[in-house]
């Protein structure tokens, strides 16, 4: 059993800052209230980086086309 000490208190018992991690849920130590642990979404970050790199590549291609060498 993992006990997590957080600064975020429970809604029912504001003094409690100890949470237990059981079956993928955070449980308040005093009132056993369930809460999902914070999850990170790496897929969103990867998608944002892919879109940004595509825009940079498109901007570079446009710049070469517009301001490139003229014959």
SULWONOR-V547936 format. One record per residue. PHI is phi in degrees with one decimal (* if undefined). BURIAL is 1 if it has 9 or more other C-alpha atoms within 8 Angstrom, else 0. Layout:
phi:PHI burial:BURIAL
phi:PHI burial:BURIAL
//
This chain:
phi:* burial:0
phi:-102.8 burial:0
phi:-107.7 burial:0
phi:-112.4 burial:0
phi:-98.8 burial:0
phi:-121.9 burial:0
phi:-78.9 burial:0
phi:-78.1 burial:0
phi:-92.2 burial:1
phi:-73.6 burial:1
phi:-72.0 burial:0
phi:-79.3 burial:0
phi:-127.1 burial:1
phi:-61.4 burial:0
phi:-80.7 burial:0
phi:-82.3 burial:1
phi:-125.6 burial:1
phi:-100.1 burial:1
phi:-126.3 burial:1
phi:-104.4 burial:1
phi:-97.7 burial:1
phi:-136.5 burial:1
phi:56.5 burial:0
phi:82.5 burial:0
phi:-113.1 burial:1
phi:-93.9 burial:1
phi:-112.0 burial:1
phi:-65.2 burial:1
phi:-66.7 burial:1
phi:-87.5 burial:0
phi:-107.3 burial:0
phi:63.1 burial:0
phi:-70.1 burial:0
phi:-90.0 burial:0
phi:-154.1 burial:0
phi:-74.1 burial:0
phi:-70.0 burial:0
phi:-65.1 burial:0
phi:-113.7 burial:0
phi:-97.5 burial:0
phi:-114.7 burial:0
phi:-68.0 burial:0
phi:-64.8 burial:0
phi:-65.6 burial:0
phi:-66.1 burial:0
phi:-65.2 burial:0
phi:-63.4 burial:0
phi:-63.4 burial:0
phi:-66.3 burial:0
phi:-65.8 burial:0
phi:-64.9 burial:0
phi:-63.5 burial:0
phi:-68.0 burial:0
phi:-65.6 burial:0
phi:-67.1 burial:0
phi:-65.0 burial:0
phi:-64.7 burial:0
phi:-66.2 burial:0
phi:-65.0 burial:0
phi:-66.6 burial:0
phi:-63.8 burial:0
phi:-64.4 burial:0
phi:-63.5 burial:1
phi:-66.9 burial:0
phi:-66.6 burial:0
phi:-78.2 burial:0
phi:-104.3 burial:0
phi:-71.3 burial:0
phi:-64.4 burial:0
phi:-112.5 burial:0
phi:-97.2 burial:0
//
